Amino acid sequence: MFPFWFLVYIFFSIAIVLASNQLWIPAFLLVTGLLLFGVYNRSYSREAFTGGLVIMVGLLYFSLLTTPAPEHLPEIKPAQVEGIVKDYPRYDGKKTTFAVRTNSKNRYSSNVQVYCNFDAHLQKGDQVEIKGSLKQPSRAGNPGEFDYRKYLEKNGIYYIFSVKEEEKDLSISRQASGFQGWINSYRYNSQELVKEVLPPDEAAILLGMLLGIIEGIDSSEYSDYQKTGVVHIFSVSGLHVGFLLLLCAWVCSLLGLSRKTRVISGILLLLIYATLVGWPVPVIRSVIMGSIGLIAFYSGRDNRMLNSLGLAGIVILLINPNSLLQITFQLSFAAAWGLVYLFPLLRRKLNYSSRWGDLLLVPICAQLAVLPLTAYHFHLFSPLALLANIPITYLSGGAVILGFLSLLTGGLLPGLSALFLYPAGLCIDLIRIVNELVVNIPGSYLRVVAPGAAFIVLFYAGLLLSIYAFTAAGDKKRTSVLATGLVMIAVFVTVICLPGSIYNRGKLEVTFIDVGQGDSILIKTPRGKFILVDGGGSDFSDPGTRKVLPYLYYRGVRELYLAINTHPDTDHLQGLEAVLKEIPARYIAIPATMVDTEEYRNLRKIAKAGKMPIIPIAGGEPVYTGEKLQIQVLYPPAKAKSLDNANEQSIVMDVRYDGFSTLLTGDIGLESMQELIKNEQLKAPVTVLKIPHHGSRMSLLPVFYDKAKPEWAVISVGANNIFGHPHPLILEALEDKHIKVIRTDIDGAVTFCSDGRRVRLKTGRGNGSLFFPVY
């Protein structure tokens, strides 16, 4: 018999997936099929009828509870709202973010995500009055990019509220009081104690483990934890709750408390800790399962962990059905399934008595359960994750238990609390050493192409078949079932590990990546070499890390054949530097006229550390790829006069593959455009022209476009930028010349894929593709 509540949870989850994607016909067919199966198969009629009923209820529940947000909501400026801070504010050194439940009756502004350009001294539960501007966040423009707007919408938030000045625009009308006020004070004092006793790096990691505060952890170090598959130690979840319950059981045993008192103490401690960390989804799941487990254990009843997991899932999805579509929910429940289902099955089959076997088997089961999800969400496959997880999981357990002891004693005995923190710091040092050793082992991690839903289903089906064949007794088909399961898993691993260079062989791809106000272009040659031209950049954000790298990971790019910086302006160079720290390039190219400029000092340092040679290139030189593809540098000439304006020394390239061509112009202005015309360097017609300098007025030279004769014009530009790009006169001139315009601020990433005769155009925010011949 199947665990009833877990079965309900699975069918309810299926209903949410179908409803969220508006798959009404498949939903109807599935419900009908289940009901017919129940009629004709009495052995499983209970499960079939339950499944059909739950799916129908789930479809209705999701449809009633969630309403899709309008594609465009009006910007409100100036705006003023009053409300209560919903979560713990987070400060990353530049800005403070937090959610506010407002007094607005409008469902779209009843909850807002607030950004303050300063350290806002607020606490959860404070009543605030804020002034600023309300704006709907933009959708992700690139495949693979984290869609922040979609993430907020799943949490019932549709607007971002920007606050500029603390004294004028933010005021606290009433501070949090009562239980929440006590929790805030306790949380603050705990943070201060940890920061006072431990060095900054150790304190940041311990606070990440105990309270989920990751803002203080160095971004490159946090990325290393992701690569080795141990970043879960910073997601407050079942691991932490389990260690907390162990600590509670030990203390209760020392005090000789009764069973009833132990249950009440354990549940109260779980509730306090969950409030202390803000009730994230993994903690809600762990608290429900932990409470059920405590009651079952101390009352002598059978604790069916799969049913506990199912009940926890149902409760969370009833509160917010969109939780199912969030990364934290998926990873938390997948890992828990591995521990409460796979682990007991394999343990019984292997029939070992040593505790060392558990130390090895527990992380194996958890890693197997989340493998497809980490590949899908993080584009990572970590073959050595097990090697890192075994020591780091248990070292983090020691650090967490010592940290809990410090939290428990900090309010009464600060001196004793500090004694617990010192060995916790030692555990953290060991974690950092182990992780650094593993991440530097060649092949310890692999950036992979995101698997599709079909391949994820294939993996889990193969895993279940393999487990069934391994644990079943007396089944004559065990060997063939096991082989089938292992082959399905092998197919999944093979597909995700294939390099991005094997896709679309024989075709040239040119992608204008959406980096906001800046340029970044990825070229994939017909034989699979990747060339990155610029990487975007900003003084206020990091598009290289937020936009370019996720897109390259999505494409399965592990190495660049060539990285080209057209000129050293921030909006072209900064993101490229971020990329080269993570993805090596065989060669780096910069303008020959600017080789010794000070702006390239950091790039030279990165190139030296990665043993990547820097090559100066100038007009008249070809870029050799060893293929039929032709890339010619048109500008600047090697002996160009020195100009104060770096834009006028931008590299200009002509890229041609049979009948398809694209002209990449960097940020050149009128002077450089006139030089190209004067020297008769433009080859016409051009299939795709990147408009110079984001469509500024300095790119308005009608005769240049007459000479190039482009069919398409791409403008790489940020939405609502302060420069007013693209200039209305540029748009008017392009329209007058019947040149089709496409923009990254509106359309997202723009990809042209051609075999030299036909072209496929696809955009990041589009739902389909446009095909057209090359003229």
C-alpha positions, 0 to 999 in steps of 0.5 A: 500500500502506498503512503496515503499522504505522500500520494496526495502530495504527489497528485496535488503537486502534479495538479499545480504543475499542470495548472501553472502551465495551463495544460488543461487538456493533459489534465483532463486526460490524466484525470479521466485516465485515473478514473477509468483505471480505478474502475477497471483495476480494483487492486488500485482503485483507492489510489486511482480515485484519490489521484483523480479527485486530488488533481481536480481539487488542486486545479481548482485551488490553484486557479482560485488562489493565483491570478497571473500578473498583468504584463505591464503595471503602471509606474508610480512616482512619487509614491508613499506607502505605510506597512509592516516589514514582513521579513528580516532586512538584508544589507549587502554592503550597498543596499538594504532589501526587505518586503513590506505588507502595505495598507493598500487595498490593491492586490498588486501593491499590497506587498512590495519589495523595498530597496534602500540605497543605504543601511536601513536600521529596521527589524522584522515587524516594524511599522514603517512609512516610506517614500520613493517610486513603485516600479514593476521589475523587468522579466529576465532577458536571457535564457538561464538568467534568474527571473527575479520578477517571476520569483517575486510574483510567486511570493505575491509581490508585483512591485519594487519600491525604491528608496533613496534617502534615509532621513527624508524617505524612511521613518519608523512609526512603531517598532516591533514589540512582544514576541517578535520584538524579543526575537529581533533583539535575540537575533541581533545580539546573537549576530553581534556576539558571533562577530565579536568572537570570531574573525569576519570570514568565520563569523560570516560562514557561521551566521550563514549556517545558523541563521541563513544570513549569507550576505557577509560571505565572500561571493567567490567563496560562496560560488566554490561551495556551489561548485562542490555541491555543499552550498546546502549548509547555508540553507537552513533546513532539515540538517539544522533542525535535525541537529537542533533536535539532537541537542534538545534530546541530549539536554532533556536527557541530562535533565531527566525530563518526562516524555511529554515535557521532551516533546513540548520542549522540542516543538517549542524550540523548533518554533522559536528557531523557525521564527528566528530564521524567518520561516523559510520553506525548508524550515517549515517542512522540517518543523512539520516533519520534526514535530510529527517525528517527536510525537510518534517517537515519544508516544511509541507510535510508528513514524512513517516518514514519507507520510510526514514528508507528504503532510509537510508538502501539502501544508506548504502548498495550501499556504502558497501553491507557487512554493512548488515552483521555487528552487528551495522547495524543490531541493529541500523536498528532493533531499528529504525524499532521498533521506526518508525513502532511498536511505532506509531501502538501501540500508536494509538491502546492504544490511551493514552494522557499522555506523561508518556505513551510514556516514557514507550512505546518507550523503549518497542518497541526498546527492542522488535525489537532487542531482537533476535539480542542481543540473537544471537550476545551477548548471552544475554536475559535481562528480566529487560532491560526495567527497566534499559532502561527507566531511563537510556535512559532519563538520558543519553539524559540529559547527551548527551544534556548537553555534546552537549552544552559543545561542542558547547560553549567549543571553545569560552567560556570554563568556560560556557562549564564547567558549562554544564559538572557538571550536565552531570556528575551528570546524569552519576553518576545516570546512574551508580547507576541505572545500578549497582542496576539492574545488581545485581538483581537476574535474571536481565540477562541470558546467552542464547544459540545463536538462529538459523536463523529459530528461529529469523525468528520465533520471528519476524513473531510472533511479526508481527502477534501479532501486526497485531492482536492487532491493526486490527479492525473487523477481526474475527480471531484476537484472534487466530492470536494473540494466534499464534503470542504469542506462536511463541514468547514464543517458541523463548524465551523458546528455547534460555533460555534452559540451555546448559546442556540439549543438547546431554544428554547421551553423553560425550563431550570433547572440546579443546578450541582454546586459542592460546598458552595455554590450555583450555578444556571443559568437558560436562558430560553425565548428563550435568555438565560442567567441565573446565580444565584451561582457557588459558592466555597470557601476551599480550592479554586476551584469557579468555575474548576473546575466552573462555567466548564467547565459554562458552556463545555460549554453554549456560554455566551458571555454572561450576560444577568444574573448574580445574587448572592443574598448575599456569602458566599464559597460563593455569591460567589467563584465568580461573580467567577471566572466574570465575569472570563471571561464578560461579563454585561449586568447584575449584580444584588445585594441592595439591602440590601447594596449598599455592603457591603465584601464586594462590593469585588472584584465592583465592581472586576470589574464596572467593568473589564468595563463591567457595571452593578450593579443593586440588587434587592429584594422586590416587583420583577420581573426583566424578560427580555422573555419570557413567563417571569416572575421575581419577587423576593420577598425581601429588602424594600428597607427591610429592617432591617440584619442582621449575618447576610448569610444573612437578606438573601439574594435569594429569587426565584420563577421561573414559566413556564406551569405550571412553577415554581421557588423559589430561596431562597439561604441564608435562615433561619427569620426570613426564611422566617417573613417570607415566610409572614407576607407571603403571598408564597409561590405554591403549588404549586411544582414545584421548591424549592431548600432554603434554606442547603444543608439546614441545621437553620436551614431546618427550618420545616415550615409553609414547606414546607406553604405552598410545596407543592413536588413536588421539593426540590433540596439543593445541598450538598458531599459529607461536608461538615464542617457535617453538611448536609443535617441529618437532620431536614430529610430526615425532614421532606421525606420525611414530606411526600412531597416528592421529594429530589434532591442535588448531592452524590449526583446531580451537576448537576440540570437541569429542562427544561420547556415549561410543561406537561411536565418533563424531569429529568436529573442529571450522574451519571445515565444517563437522563432522567425525564419528568413532567407539571406539576401 
